């Protein structure tokens, strides 16, 4: 869900400016990195352990997608700080 939300916010960034652009960038970053990436870590109580145990291919695709979305969002958010 967080990967889908991040992709939606990424789409919103192409159509927006000003405050909406900032909100969309930060929301995409939060969903891709701070929620999806950390939940996909395959250790302990994170959901990544369950997904990794169920299907390693699905885990790898989701993990790499969260990294790619996070990296793209980080590259675009850099100008905010």
Secondary structure, DSSP 8 states (H G I E B T S, - for coil): -HHHHHHHHHHHHHH--HHHHHHHHHHHHIIIIIIIIHHT--STTSHHHHHHHH-HHHHHHHHHHHHHHHHHHHHHHGGG-
